């Protein structure tokens, strides 16, 4: 692993079940596991340059709690992960039986004076 190419910001998400979450992120979304610390119930994942850390909310090791953790976790957080083939990732998601909160759609966003269309 080349740490000089690590992203400058890596979200670390609390999950209720690390193994179930690893199945979702690796088999459904296509992430690979960069490294794990099983003794801390922790894993670092990568997908096309995007990194994500997962840790069991009730696991051992350091946990940063500022308030009680109540399901669903991550309320108020929105992660955008750019991938080469979003339609393939979306199909895997649907095939696994998940229901998207918002349907897949093409959107145009303005960034200063330029508009960029994303799907």
C-alpha distances in whole Angstrom, upper triangle without the diagonal:
4,6,9,9,9,13,15,17,16,18,19,21,24,25,28,26,22,23,25,23,20,22,23,20,18,21,23,21,18,15,12,11,8,9,13,16,19,21,21,21,17,15,12,12,11,14,14,12,14,13,15,15,18,20,24,26,28,26,25,24,24,25,27,30,33,35,35,33,35,34,33,30,28,32,32,28,27,24,23,20,21,20,22,24,25,28,27,25,28,30,27,28,32,32,30,33,32,34,33,34,35,35,33,34,34,34,35,34,35,33,36,38,36,35,32,33,30,30
4,5,6,7,11,13,16,15,19,20,23,25,27,30,29,25,26,28,25,22,25,25,22,21,24,25,23,20,17,15,14,11,13,16,18,22,24,23,23,20,17,14,14,13,15,14,12,14,13,16,17,20,22,26,28,30,28,28,25,25,27,27,31,33,35,36,34,36,35,34,31,29,32,32,28,27,24,23,20,21,20,22,25,26,29,28,26,29,31,29,30,34,34,33,36,34,36,34,35,36,36,33,34,34,34,34,33,34,31,33,36,34,34,31,32,29,30
4,5,5,9,11,13,13,16,17,21,23,25,28,28,24,25,27,24,22,25,25,22,21,25,26,23,21,18,16,15,11,12,15,17,21,22,21,22,18,16,13,14,13,15,15,12,13,12,14,15,18,20,24,26,28,26,25,23,22,24,24,28,30,32,34,31,34,33,32,29,27,30,30,26,25,22,22,20,20,21,23,26,27,30,29,27,30,32,30,30,34,35,33,36,34,36,34,35,35,35,33,34,34,33,33,32,33,30,32,35,33,33,30,31,29,30
4,6,9,10,13,14,18,19,23,26,28,31,31,27,29,30,27,25,28,28,24,24,27,28,25,23,20,19,18,14,16,19,21,24,26,25,25,22,19,16,16,15,17,16,12,14,13,16,18,21,23,27,29,31,29,29,26,25,26,26,30,31,34,36,34,36,35,34,31,29,31,30,27,26,23,22,20,20,21,23,26,27,31,30,28,31,33,32,32,35,36,35,38,36,37,35,36,35,36,34,34,33,33,32,31,31,28,30,32,31,31,29,30,28,29
4,6,9,12,12,16,18,21,24,26,30,29,26,27,28,25,23,25,25,21,21,24,25,22,20,17,16,16,13,15,19,21,24,26,25,25,21,18,15,14,12,13,12,9,11,11,14,16,20,22,26,28,31,29,29,26,25,26,26,29,31,34,35,32,34,34,32,29,27,29,28,25,23,20,19,17,17,17,19,22,23,27,26,24,27,30,28,28,32,33,32,34,32,34,32,33,32,33,30,31,30,29,29,27,28,25,28,30,28,28,26,27,25,26
4,6,9,9,12,14,17,21,23,26,26,22,24,25,22,20,23,23,19,19,23,23,20,18,15,15,14,11,13,16,18,21,23,21,21,18,15,11,11,10,12,12,8,9,8,11,12,16,19,23,24,27,25,25,23,22,22,22,26,27,30,31,29,31,30,29,25,23,26,25,22,21,17,17,15,16,17,19,22,22,26,25,23,26,28,27,27,30,31,30,32,30,32,29,30,30,31,29,29,29,28,28,27,28,25,27,30,28,28,26,27,24,25
4,5,6,10,13,16,19,21,25,25,22,24,25,21,20,23,22,18,19,22,22,19,18,15,15,15,13,15,18,20,23,25,22,22,18,16,12,12,10,12,11,8,7,7,10,12,16,18,22,23,27,25,26,23,22,22,21,24,26,28,29,27,29,28,27,23,21,23,22,18,18,14,14,13,13,15,18,21,21,24,24,22,24,27,26,25,29,30,29,31,29,30,27,27,27,28,26,27,26,25,25,23,24,22,24,27,25,25,23,24,21,22
4,7,10,13,16,20,22,26,27,24,26,27,23,23,26,24,21,22,26,25,22,21,18,19,18,16,18,20,21,24,26,23,23,19,18,14,15,14,15,15,11,10,10,12,13,17,19,23,24,27,25,26,23,21,21,20,23,24,26,28,26,29,28,27,23,21,23,21,18,18,15,15,14,16,18,21,24,23,27,27,25,27,30,29,28,31,33,32,33,31,31,29,29,28,30,28,28,27,26,26,23,24,21,23,26,25,25,23,25,23,24
4,7,10,13,16,19,23,24,21,24,24,21,20,23,22,18,20,24,23,20,20,17,18,17,16,17,18,20,23,24,21,21,17,16,13,13,13,14,15,12,9,8,9,11,14,16,20,20,24,23,23,21,19,18,17,20,21,23,25,23,25,24,23,20,17,19,18,14,14,12,13,13,15,17,20,23,22,26,26,23,25,28,27,25,29,31,29,31,28,28,26,25,25,27,25,26,26,24,25,22,23,21,23,26,25,25,23,24,22,23
4,6,10,13,16,19,20,17,20,21,17,17,20,18,15,17,20,20,17,17,14,15,14,13,14,15,17,19,21,18,17,14,12,9,10,10,12,14,11,8,6,6,7,10,13,17,17,21,20,20,19,17,16,15,18,20,22,23,20,22,22,21,17,15,18,17,13,13,11,12,12,14,16,20,22,21,24,24,21,23,26,24,23,26,28,26,28,25,26,24,24,24,26,24,26,26,25,25,23,25,23,25,28,27,26,24,25,22,23
4,6,10,12,16,17,15,18,18,15,15,18,17,14,16,20,19,16,17,14,16,15,14,15,15,17,19,20,17,16,13,12,10,10,11,13,15,13,10,8,5,6,8,11,14,14,18,18,19,17,15,14,13,15,17,18,19,17,19,18,17,13,11,14,13,10,11,9,11,11,15,17,21,22,20,24,24,20,21,25,23,21,24,26,24,25,22,23,21,21,22,24,23,24,25,24,25,23,25,23,26,29,28,27,25,25,22,22
4,7,10,13,14,12,16,16,13,13,17,16,13,16,19,19,17,18,15,16,14,14,14,13,14,16,17,13,12,10,9,9,10,12,15,17,16,12,9,6,4,6,7,11,11,14,14,15,14,12,11,11,13,15,17,17,15,17,16,15,12,10,14,14,11,13,11,14,14,18,19,23,24,22,25,25,21,23,26,23,21,25,27,24,25,22,24,22,22,23,25,25,27,28,27,28,26,28,27,30,33,31,30,28,28,25,25
4,6,10,11,10,14,14,10,12,15,14,12,15,18,17,16,17,15,16,15,16,15,14,15,16,17,14,12,10,10,10,11,14,16,19,17,14,11,8,6,5,6,9,9,12,12,15,14,13,11,11,12,14,15,15,12,13,13,12,8,7,11,13,10,12,11,14,14,18,20,23,24,22,24,24,20,21,24,22,19,22,24,21,22,19,21,19,19,21,23,23,25,27,26,28,27,29,28,31,34,32,31,29,28,25,25
4,7,9,9,12,13,10,12,15,14,13,16,19,19,18,19,17,18,16,18,17,15,14,15,16,12,10,9,11,12,14,17,19,22,21,18,15,11,9,6,5,6,5,9,9,12,13,12,9,10,10,13,13,12,9,11,10,10,7,8,11,14,12,14,14,17,18,22,23,27,27,25,27,26,22,23,26,23,21,23,25,22,22,20,21,20,20,22,25,25,28,30,29,31,30,32,31,34,37,36,34,32,32,28,27
4,6,6,9,9,7,10,12,12,12,15,17,16,16,18,16,17,16,18,17,15,15,14,16,13,10,10,11,13,14,17,19,22,22,18,16,12,10,7,6,5,5,9,10,13,14,14,12,13,13,16,16,14,10,11,9,9,7,9,12,15,14,15,15,18,18,22,23,26,26,24,26,25,21,21,23,21,18,21,22,19,19,17,19,19,19,22,24,24,27,29,29,32,31,33,33,36,39,37,35,33,32,29,27
4,7,9,9,8,11,13,13,14,17,18,18,18,20,19,20,18,20,19,17,16,15,16,14,11,12,13,16,17,20,22,25,25,22,20,16,14,10,8,6,6,7,9,13,15,16,13,15,15,17,16,14,10,10,8,9,8,11,14,17,16,18,18,21,22,25,26,29,28,26,28,27,23,23,25,22,20,22,23,19,19,17,19,20,20,23,25,26,29,32,32,35,34,36,36,39,42,41,39,36,35,31,30
4,6,5,6,9,10,11,12,14,15,16,17,18,17,18,16,19,17,15,15,13,14,13,9,11,12,15,15,19,20,24,25,22,19,16,14,10,9,6,8,9,10,13,16,17,15,17,18,21,20,17,14,14,12,12,12,14,17,20,19,20,20,22,22,25,25,28,27,26,27,25,22,23,24,21,19,21,21,18,18,17,20,20,21,24,26,27,30,32,33,36,35,38,38,41,44,42,40,37,36,32,30
4,6,5,6,9,10,10,12,14,15,15,16,14,14,12,15,14,11,11,10,12,11,7,8,8,11,12,16,18,21,22,19,16,13,11,7,6,5,9,10,9,12,14,16,14,17,18,21,21,19,16,16,15,15,13,15,18,21,19,20,19,21,20,23,23,26,26,24,26,24,21,22,23,20,18,21,21,18,19,18,21,21,22,25,26,27,30,32,32,35,34,37,36,40,42,40,39,36,35,31,29
4,5,5,6,9,10,10,12,13,15,15,14,14,12,15,14,12,13,11,13,13,9,10,10,13,13,16,18,22,22,20,18,15,13,10,10,9,12,13,12,15,17,19,18,21,22,25,25,22,19,19,17,17,16,18,21,24,22,22,21,23,21,24,23,26,25,24,25,23,20,21,22,18,17,20,20,16,18,17,21,21,23,26,27,27,30,32,33,36,36,39,38,42,44,42,40,37,35,32,30
4,5,5,6,9,10,10,11,13,14,14,14,14,17,17,15,16,14,17,16,12,13,12,15,14,17,18,22,23,20,18,15,14,11,12,10,13,14,14,18,20,21,20,22,22,25,24,22,18,18,15,15,15,16,19,22,20,20,19,21,20,23,22,25,24,22,23,21,18,19,19,16,14,17,17,13,14,14,17,18,20,23,24,24,27,30,31,34,34,37,37,40,43,40,38,35,33,30,27
4,5,5,6,8,10,10,11,12,11,12,12,15,15,13,15,14,17,15,11,11,10,12,11,14,15,19,19,17,15,12,11,8,9,9,12,14,14,17,19,19,18,19,20,23,22,21,17,17,14,13,12,13,17,19,17,17,16,18,17,20,19,22,21,20,21,19,16,17,18,15,13,16,17,13,15,13,16,17,18,21,22,22,25,27,28,31,31,34,33,37,39,37,35,32,30,27,25
4,5,5,6,8,9,10,10,9,9,8,12,12,11,13,12,16,15,11,10,8,10,9,12,13,17,18,15,13,11,10,8,10,11,14,16,15,18,19,20,19,21,22,25,25,24,20,20,18,17,16,16,20,22,19,19,17,18,17,19,18,21,20,19,21,19,16,17,18,15,14,17,17,14,16,15,18,19,21,23,24,23,26,28,29,32,31,34,34,37,40,37,35,32,31,27,25
4,6,5,5,7,9,10,10,10,11,14,15,14,16,15,19,18,14,14,12,13,12,14,14,18,19,17,16,14,14,12,14,14,17,19,18,21,22,23,22,24,25,28,28,26,22,22,19,18,18,18,21,24,21,21,19,20,18,20,18,21,20,19,19,17,14,16,16,12,12,15,14,11,14,13,17,18,20,22,22,22,25,28,29,32,32,35,35,39,41,38,36,33,31,27,25
4,6,6,5,7,9,9,11,12,16,17,16,18,18,21,20,16,15,13,14,12,13,13,17,18,16,15,13,13,12,14,14,17,19,19,22,23,24,22,24,25,27,26,25,21,20,17,16,16,16,18,21,18,17,16,17,15,17,16,19,17,16,17,15,11,13,13,10,9,12,12,9,11,10,13,14,16,18,19,18,22,24,26,29,29,32,32,36,38,35,33,30,28,24,21
4,6,6,5,6,6,8,9,12,14,14,17,17,20,19,15,14,11,11,8,10,9,13,14,12,11,10,11,10,13,14,17,19,19,22,22,23,21,23,24,26,26,25,21,21,19,17,16,15,18,20,17,16,13,14,12,14,13,16,16,14,16,14,11,13,14,11,10,14,14,12,14,13,15,15,17,19,19,18,21,23,24,27,27,30,30,33,35,33,31,27,26,22,20
4,6,6,5,4,6,8,11,13,13,17,17,20,19,16,14,11,11,8,9,9,12,14,13,12,11,12,12,15,16,19,21,20,23,24,24,24,25,27,29,29,28,25,25,22,21,19,19,22,23,20,19,16,17,14,16,14,16,15,15,16,14,11,14,14,11,11,15,15,12,16,15,18,18,20,22,22,20,23,25,26,29,29,32,32,35,37,34,32,29,27,23,21
4,6,6,7,9,11,15,16,17,20,19,23,22,19,18,15,15,12,13,12,15,17,16,16,15,16,15,18,19,21,24,23,25,27,28,27,28,29,32,32,30,27,26,23,22,21,21,24,25,23,21,19,19,16,17,15,17,15,15,15,12,10,12,12,8,9,13,11,9,13,13,16,17,20,21,21,20,23,25,27,30,30,33,33,37,39,36,33,30,28,24,22
4,6,8,11,13,17,19,19,22,22,25,24,20,19,16,16,13,13,12,15,17,16,16,15,16,16,18,19,21,24,24,27,28,28,27,28,29,31,31,29,26,25,22,20,19,19,21,23,20,19,16,16,14,15,13,15,13,12,12,10,7,9,9,6,6,9,9,7,10,10,13,13,16,18,17,16,19,21,23,26,27,31,31,35,36,33,31,27,25,21,18
4,6,9,12,15,17,18,21,22,25,23,20,18,15,14,11,11,9,11,14,12,13,12,14,14,18,19,21,24,24,26,27,27,26,26,28,30,30,29,25,25,22,19,19,18,20,21,18,16,13,13,10,12,10,12,11,10,11,9,6,8,10,7,7,11,11,10,13,12,14,13,16,17,16,15,18,19,21,24,24,27,27,31,33,30,28,24,22,18,16
4,7,10,13,15,17,20,21,24,23,20,18,15,13,10,9,7,9,12,11,12,12,14,15,18,20,23,25,24,27,27,27,27,28,29,32,32,31,27,27,25,23,22,21,23,24,21,19,16,15,12,12,10,11,11,11,13,10,7,11,12,9,10,14,14,13,16,15,18,17,20,20,20,17,20,21,23,25,26,29,29,32,34,31,29,25,23,20,18
4,7,9,12,13,17,18,21,20,18,15,11,10,6,5,5,8,10,9,9,9,11,12,15,18,20,23,22,24,24,24,24,25,27,29,30,29,25,26,24,22,20,19,22,23,19,18,14,14,11,12,11,13,13,13,15,13,11,14,15,13,13,17,17,15,18,17,20,19,21,22,21,20,22,23,24,26,26,29,28,32,34,31,29,26,24,21,19
4,6,9,11,15,16,19,19,16,14,10,9,6,5,6,9,11,10,10,10,11,12,15,18,21,23,21,23,23,24,24,25,27,30,31,30,27,28,26,24,22,21,25,26,22,21,18,17,14,15,13,15,16,17,19,16,14,17,18,15,16,20,20,18,21,20,23,22,24,25,25,23,26,26,28,30,29,32,31,34,36,34,32,29,28,24,23
4,6,7,11,12,16,15,13,11,7,6,4,6,9,12,12,12,10,10,10,10,13,15,19,21,18,20,20,21,21,23,25,28,29,29,25,26,25,24,21,21,24,26,22,22,18,19,16,18,17,19,20,20,22,20,17,20,21,18,19,22,22,20,23,22,25,24,26,27,28,26,29,29,30,32,32,34,33,36,38,36,34,31,30,27,26
4,7,11,13,16,15,14,11,8,6,5,6,10,12,11,11,9,10,10,12,14,17,20,22,19,20,19,20,21,22,25,28,30,30,27,28,27,26,23,22,26,27,23,23,19,20,17,18,17,20,21,22,24,22,20,23,24,21,22,26,26,23,26,25,28,27,28,29,30,28,30,31,31,33,32,34,32,35,38,35,34,31,31,28,27
4,7,10,12,12,12,9,6,5,7,10,13,16,15,14,11,11,10,11,12,15,18,20,17,17,16,17,19,21,24,27,28,28,25,27,26,26,23,23,26,27,24,24,21,22,20,21,21,23,25,25,27,25,22,25,27,24,24,28,27,25,28,27,29,29,30,31,32,31,33,34,34,36,35,37,35,38,41,38,37,34,34,31,30
4,6,9,9,8,6,4,6,9,12,16,19,18,17,13,12,9,9,10,12,15,16,13,14,13,15,16,19,22,25,26,26,23,25,24,24,21,21,25,27,24,24,22,23,21,23,23,26,27,26,29,27,24,26,28,24,24,28,27,25,27,26,29,28,30,31,33,31,34,35,36,37,36,38,37,40,43,40,39,36,36,32,32
4,5,5,6,5,6,9,12,15,19,22,21,19,16,14,11,11,9,11,14,15,11,11,10,12,14,17,20,23,25,24,22,24,24,24,21,22,26,27,25,26,23,25,24,26,26,29,30,30,32,30,27,29,31,27,27,30,30,27,29,28,31,31,32,34,35,34,37,38,38,40,39,41,39,42,45,43,42,39,39,35,35
4,5,5,6,8,11,14,17,21,24,23,22,18,16,13,11,10,10,13,13,10,10,11,13,15,18,21,24,25,24,22,23,23,23,21,22,26,28,26,27,25,27,25,28,28,30,31,30,33,30,27,29,31,27,26,30,29,26,28,27,30,30,31,34,35,35,37,39,39,41,40,43,41,44,47,45,44,41,40,37,36
4,6,8,11,14,17,20,24,27,26,24,21,18,15,13,11,11,13,12,9,7,8,12,14,17,19,23,24,23,21,24,24,25,22,23,27,29,27,29,27,29,28,31,31,34,34,34,36,34,31,33,34,31,30,33,33,29,31,30,33,33,34,36,38,37,40,42,42,44,43,45,43,46,49,47,46,43,43,40,39
4,5,9,12,15,19,22,25,24,22,18,16,12,11,8,8,10,10,6,5,5,8,10,14,16,20,21,20,18,21,21,22,19,20,24,26,23,25,24,27,26,29,29,32,33,32,34,33,29,31,33,29,28,31,32,28,30,28,31,31,31,34,35,35,38,39,39,41,40,42,40,43,46,44,43,41,40,37,36
4,7,11,13,17,20,24,23,21,17,14,11,8,6,5,9,9,6,7,8,11,11,14,16,20,21,19,17,19,18,19,17,18,22,24,22,23,22,25,23,27,27,30,30,29,31,29,26,28,29,26,25,28,28,24,26,25,27,27,28,31,32,32,35,37,37,39,38,40,39,42,45,43,42,39,38,35,34
4,7,10,14,17,20,19,17,14,11,7,6,4,7,10,11,8,9,9,11,11,14,16,20,21,20,17,19,19,19,16,17,20,22,20,21,19,22,20,23,24,27,28,27,29,27,24,26,28,24,23,27,27,24,26,24,26,26,27,29,31,30,33,34,34,36,35,37,36,38,41,40,39,36,35,32,31
4,6,10,13,17,16,14,11,8,6,5,6,9,12,14,12,13,13,14,14,16,19,22,23,23,20,21,20,20,17,17,21,22,19,20,18,19,18,20,20,23,24,23,26,24,21,23,25,22,21,25,25,22,24,23,25,25,26,27,29,28,30,32,32,34,33,35,34,37,39,37,36,33,33,29,28
4,7,11,14,12,11,7,6,4,6,9,12,15,17,15,16,15,15,16,17,20,23,24,24,21,23,22,21,18,17,21,22,19,19,16,17,15,18,18,21,22,21,24,23,20,22,24,21,21,24,25,23,25,23,25,24,25,27,28,26,29,29,30,31,30,32,31,34,36,34,33,30,30,27,26
4,7,10,10,8,6,5,6,8,11,14,17,20,18,19,19,19,19,20,22,25,26,26,23,24,22,21,19,17,21,22,18,17,14,15,12,15,14,17,18,18,21,19,16,19,21,18,18,21,22,20,22,21,23,22,23,24,25,23,26,26,27,29,28,30,29,32,35,32,31,28,27,24,23
4,7,6,5,4,6,9,11,15,18,20,23,22,23,22,22,22,23,25,27,29,29,25,27,25,23,21,19,22,23,19,18,14,14,11,12,11,14,15,16,19,17,15,18,20,17,18,21,22,20,23,21,23,22,23,24,24,22,24,24,25,26,26,28,27,30,32,29,28,25,25,21,20
4,5,5,7,9,12,14,17,20,23,26,24,26,25,25,25,25,27,29,30,30,27,28,26,24,22,20,23,23,19,17,13,12,8,9,8,10,12,12,15,14,11,15,17,15,15,19,20,19,21,20,22,20,22,22,22,19,21,21,22,24,23,26,25,28,30,27,26,22,22,18,17
4,6,8,11,15,17,21,24,26,29,28,29,29,28,28,28,30,32,33,34,30,31,29,27,25,23,25,25,21,19,15,13,9,8,6,8,11,12,15,14,13,16,18,17,17,21,22,21,24,22,24,22,24,23,23,20,21,20,21,22,22,24,23,26,28,25,24,20,20,17,16
4,6,10,13,16,20,23,25,28,27,28,27,26,26,26,28,30,32,32,29,30,29,27,24,22,25,24,20,18,14,13,9,9,9,11,14,15,18,18,16,19,21,20,20,24,25,24,27,25,26,24,25,24,25,22,23,22,22,23,22,24,22,25,27,25,24,21,21,18,18
4,7,10,13,17,20,22,25,24,26,24,23,23,23,25,27,28,29,26,27,25,23,21,18,21,20,16,14,11,10,7,8,9,12,14,14,18,17,14,17,20,19,18,22,23,22,24,22,23,21,22,22,22,20,21,21,21,22,21,23,21,24,27,24,23,20,20,17,17
4,7,10,14,17,19,22,21,22,21,20,19,20,22,24,26,26,23,25,23,22,19,17,20,19,16,15,11,11,9,11,12,15,17,17,20,19,16,19,22,20,19,23,24,22,25,22,24,22,23,23,24,22,24,24,24,25,24,25,24,27,29,27,26,23,23,20,20
4,7,10,14,15,18,17,19,18,17,16,17,19,21,22,23,20,21,20,18,15,13,17,17,13,13,10,11,10,13,14,17,19,18,21,20,17,19,21,19,18,22,23,21,23,20,22,20,21,22,23,22,24,24,24,26,24,26,25,28,31,29,28,25,25,21,21
4,7,10,12,15,14,15,14,14,13,14,16,19,20,20,17,19,18,17,14,13,17,18,14,15,13,15,14,17,18,21,22,21,24,23,19,21,24,21,20,23,25,22,24,22,23,22,22,24,26,25,27,28,28,29,28,30,28,31,34,32,31,29,28,25,25
4,7,9,12,11,13,13,13,12,13,15,18,19,18,15,17,16,15,12,12,16,17,14,15,14,16,15,19,19,23,23,22,24,23,20,21,23,21,19,22,23,20,22,20,22,21,21,23,25,25,27,29,29,31,29,32,31,34,37,35,33,31,30,27,26
4,6,9,7,9,10,10,9,11,13,16,17,16,13,15,15,15,12,13,16,18,16,18,17,19,19,22,23,27,27,25,28,27,23,24,26,23,22,25,26,23,24,22,24,23,24,26,28,28,30,32,32,34,33,35,34,36,40,38,37,34,34,30,29
4,5,5,8,10,11,9,12,13,16,16,15,12,13,13,14,11,13,17,19,18,20,19,22,22,25,26,29,29,27,29,28,24,25,27,24,22,25,26,22,23,21,23,23,24,26,29,29,32,34,34,36,35,37,36,39,42,41,39,37,36,32,31
4,6,9,10,10,8,10,10,13,13,11,8,10,11,12,9,11,15,17,16,19,19,22,23,26,27,31,31,29,31,30,26,27,29,26,24,26,28,24,25,22,24,24,23,26,29,29,32,34,34,36,35,37,36,39,42,41,39,37,36,33,32
4,7,9,10,8,11,11,14,14,12,10,12,13,14,12,15,18,21,20,23,23,26,26,30,31,34,34,32,34,33,29,30,32,29,26,29,30,26,27,25,26,27,26,29,32,33,36,38,38,40,38,41,40,42,46,44,43,41,40,37,36
4,7,9,8,12,13,16,16,15,13,15,16,17,15,17,20,23,21,24,23,26,26,30,30,34,34,32,34,33,29,30,32,29,27,30,30,27,28,26,28,28,28,31,33,34,37,38,38,41,39,41,40,43,46,45,43,41,41,37,36
4,7,8,12,13,17,18,17,15,18,19,20,18,20,23,25,24,26,26,29,28,32,32,36,36,35,37,36,32,33,35,32,30,33,34,30,31,30,32,32,32,34,37,37,40,41,41,43,41,43,42,44,48,47,45,43,43,39,39
4,6,10,12,16,18,17,16,19,21,22,19,20,23,25,23,26,25,28,28,31,32,35,36,35,37,36,32,34,36,33,31,34,35,32,33,31,33,33,32,35,37,37,40,41,41,42,40,42,40,43,46,45,44,42,42,39,38
4,7,9,13,15,15,15,18,20,21,17,18,21,22,21,24,23,26,26,30,31,35,36,34,37,36,32,34,36,33,31,35,36,32,33,31,33,32,31,34,36,36,38,40,39,40,38,40,38,40,43,43,42,40,40,37,37
4,6,10,12,12,11,15,16,17,14,15,18,19,18,21,21,24,25,28,30,33,34,32,35,34,31,32,34,32,29,32,34,31,31,29,30,29,28,31,34,34,36,37,36,38,36,37,36,38,42,41,40,38,38,35,35
4,7,9,11,10,14,16,17,14,14,16,17,16,19,20,23,24,28,30,33,34,32,35,35,31,32,35,33,30,33,35,32,32,29,30,29,28,30,33,33,35,36,35,36,34,35,34,36,39,39,38,36,37,34,34
4,6,7,8,11,14,15,12,13,15,16,16,20,20,24,26,29,31,35,36,33,36,36,32,33,35,33,30,33,35,32,32,29,30,28,27,29,33,33,35,37,35,37,34,36,35,37,40,40,39,37,38,35,35
4,7,9,12,15,16,13,13,14,15,16,19,21,25,27,30,33,36,37,35,37,37,34,34,37,35,32,34,37,34,33,30,31,29,27,29,33,34,35,37,35,36,34,35,34,35,39,39,38,37,38,35,35
4,6,9,12,14,12,13,13,14,16,20,21,25,27,31,33,37,37,35,37,37,34,33,36,34,31,33,36,33,32,29,29,28,26,28,32,33,35,36,35,36,34,36,35,37,40,40,39,38,38,35,35
4,6,10,12,11,13,13,15,17,20,22,26,28,31,34,37,37,34,36,37,33,32,35,33,30,32,34,31,30,27,27,27,25,28,31,33,35,37,36,37,36,37,37,39,42,42,41,39,39,36,36
4,7,9,7,9,10,13,14,18,19,23,25,28,30,34,34,31,33,33,29,29,31,29,26,28,30,27,26,24,24,23,22,25,28,29,32,34,33,35,33,35,35,37,41,40,38,37,36,33,33
4,6,6,9,10,13,14,17,19,23,25,29,30,34,33,30,32,32,28,27,30,28,25,26,28,25,24,21,21,21,19,23,26,28,30,33,32,34,33,35,35,38,41,40,38,36,36,33,32
3,5,8,9,12,13,16,18,21,23,26,28,31,30,27,29,29,25,24,26,25,21,22,25,22,20,18,18,18,16,20,23,25,27,30,30,32,31,34,34,37,40,39,37,35,34,30,29
4,7,7,10,11,13,15,19,20,24,25,29,28,25,26,26,23,22,24,22,19,20,22,20,18,15,15,15,14,17,20,22,24,27,27,29,29,31,32,34,37,36,34,32,31,28,26
4,6,9,9,12,13,17,19,22,24,28,27,24,26,26,22,22,24,23,19,21,24,21,20,17,17,17,15,18,21,22,25,27,27,29,28,30,30,33,36,35,33,31,30,27,26
4,6,5,8,10,14,16,19,21,25,25,22,24,25,21,21,24,22,19,21,24,21,21,17,17,16,14,16,20,20,23,24,24,26,24,27,26,29,32,31,29,27,27,24,23
4,6,8,11,15,17,21,23,27,26,23,25,26,23,22,25,24,20,22,25,23,22,18,17,15,13,15,19,20,22,24,23,25,23,26,26,28,31,31,29,27,27,24,23
4,7,10,13,16,20,22,26,26,23,25,26,23,22,25,25,22,23,26,25,24,20,19,16,14,15,19,20,21,22,21,22,20,22,23,25,28,27,26,25,24,22,22
4,7,10,13,16,19,23,23,20,23,24,20,20,23,23,20,22,25,23,23,19,18,16,14,15,18,18,20,21,19,21,19,21,21,24,27,26,24,23,22,20,20
4,7,10,13,16,19,20,17,19,21,17,17,20,20,17,20,23,21,21,18,17,14,12,12,15,15,16,17,16,18,16,18,18,21,24,23,21,19,19,16,16
4,6,10,13,16,17,14,17,18,15,15,19,18,16,19,22,20,21,17,17,14,14,14,16,15,16,17,16,17,16,18,18,21,24,22,20,18,18,15,15
4,6,10,13,14,12,15,16,13,14,17,17,16,18,21,20,21,18,18,14,14,13,15,13,14,14,13,15,13,16,16,19,22,19,17,15,14,11,11
4,6,10,11,10,13,14,11,12,16,16,14,17,20,19,21,18,18,15,16,15,16,13,15,15,15,16,16,18,18,21,23,21,19,16,15,12,11
4,7,9,8,12,13,11,13,16,16,16,18,20,21,22,20,20,17,18,17,16,13,14,13,14,15,15,17,17,20,22,19,17,14,13,9,9
4,6,6,10,10,8,11,14,14,14,17,18,19,21,19,20,17,19,18,17,14,15,14,15,17,17,20,20,23,25,21,19,16,14,11,10
4,6,9,9,9,12,14,14,16,18,19,20,22,21,22,19,22,20,18,15,15,14,16,18,19,21,21,25,25,22,20,16,14,12,10
4,5,6,7,9,10,11,13,15,16,17,19,18,19,17,20,18,16,12,14,13,16,18,19,22,23,26,27,24,21,17,15,12,9
4,5,5,6,9,10,10,12,14,15,17,15,16,13,16,14,12,9,10,11,13,16,17,21,21,25,26,23,20,16,14,10,7
4,5,5,6,9,10,10,12,14,16,15,15,13,16,14,12,8,10,11,14,17,19,23,24,28,28,25,22,18,15,12,9
4,5,5,6,9,10,10,12,15,14,15,14,18,17,14,12,14,15,18,21,23,26,27,31,31,28,25,21,19,15,12
4,5,5,6,9,10,11,13,12,13,12,15,15,13,11,14,15,18,20,22,25,26,30,31,28,25,21,19,15,12
4,5,5,6,9,10,11,10,10,9,12,12,10,8,11,13,16,19,21,24,26,29,30,27,24,21,18,15,11
4,5,5,6,8,10,10,11,11,15,14,12,10,14,16,19,22,24,28,29,33,34,31,27,24,21,18,14
4,6,5,6,9,9,11,12,15,16,14,13,16,19,21,25,26,30,31,34,36,32,29,26,23,20,16
4,6,5,7,6,8,8,12,13,12,11,15,18,20,23,25,28,29,33,34,32,29,25,23,19,16
4,5,5,5,7,8,12,12,11,11,15,18,20,24,26,29,31,35,36,33,30,27,23,20,17
4,5,7,10,12,15,16,15,14,18,21,24,27,29,33,34,38,39,36,33,29,26,23,19
4,6,9,11,15,17,16,16,20,23,25,29,30,34,35,38,40,37,34,31,28,24,21
4,7,10,13,15,14,15,19,22,25,28,30,34,35,38,40,37,34,31,28,25,21
4,6,9,12,12,13,17,20,22,26,27,30,32,35,37,34,31,28,26,22,19
4,6,9,9,11,15,18,20,24,25,28,30,34,35,33,29,27,24,21,18
4,5,6,8,11,15,16,20,21,25,26,30,31,29,26,23,21,18,15
4,7,9,12,15,16,19,20,24,25,29,30,28,25,23,21,18,16
4,7,8,12,12,16,17,21,23,26,27,25,22,20,17,15,13
4,6,10,12,15,17,21,23,27,28,25,22,19,16,14,11
4,7,10,13,15,19,21,25,26,23,19,17,13,11,8
4,6,10,13,16,19,22,23,20,16,14,10,8,6
4,7,10,14,16,19,19,16,13,10,7,6,4
4,6,10,13,16,16,14,10,8,6,5,6
4,7,10,13,13,10,6,5,4,6,9
4,6,10,10,8,5,5,6,8,11
4,6,7,6,4,6,9,11,14
4,6,5,6,7,11,12,16
4,6,8,10,14,16,19
4,7,10,14,16,20
4,7,10,13,17
4,7,10,13
4,6,10
4,7
4
